[in-house]
Amino acid sequence: MLKLDTFTGMHGDCFAFSPDGQRLAFCVQRSLQSATRHTDVFLAGVARSELWWIDLASGQIEEVTAEGDRFAPCWSPDGSMLAFGVATSESVRLSILNVRDGRRRTLTGNLTLRGKRPFDWIDDTQVVCAMVPGGELPRLFDLDRRACRKAPQTWAQLDRLGSSTVSVLGQRDWRAGR
């Protein structure tokens, strides 16, 4: 089966075996037909997946959580915690589930979603992840809306005398970057 598909999503693996091999956490992606927006986050599967796990001995399947869209499950080295991303219409955050007692913590900052693994375990209790500074959204998260918000300001700059082009990157003079 792994010769047919790596099961690696754009922003993390779609499944993870627990270190003891007793459980498998996996994402089930909903169809593109359920799209309300066609952005990177949705098309990559981040904002259209459910997170489940199966006890491999008993075959019992259980949804990990129903909050938000879940992606990139990642077990702690001792198997006591499961980290995963949670995408909503307002954020993309890291969530950590204590497997033993069912308590879950979610970080308040947004993940950057850069690379194949946006977060990983350092040891049994610490996770490393890149966060977007200042509470902003990940770069591609609101790309479709960000351009519409910046366009009126940019058009106003073009109305000024002497301007033939304008940068949406905030640099007023293209020569300043040289």
Buried (B, 14 or more C-beta within 10 A) or exposed (E): EEEEEEEEBBBBBBBBBBBEEEBBBBBEBBEEEEEEEEBBBBBBBBBBBBBBBBEEEEEEEEEBBEEBBBBBBBBBEBBBBBBBBBBEEEBBBBBBBEBEEEEBEBBEBBBBBEEEBBBEBEEEEEBEBBBBEEEEBBEBBBEEEBEEEEEEEEEEEEEEEEEEEBEEEEEEEEEEEE
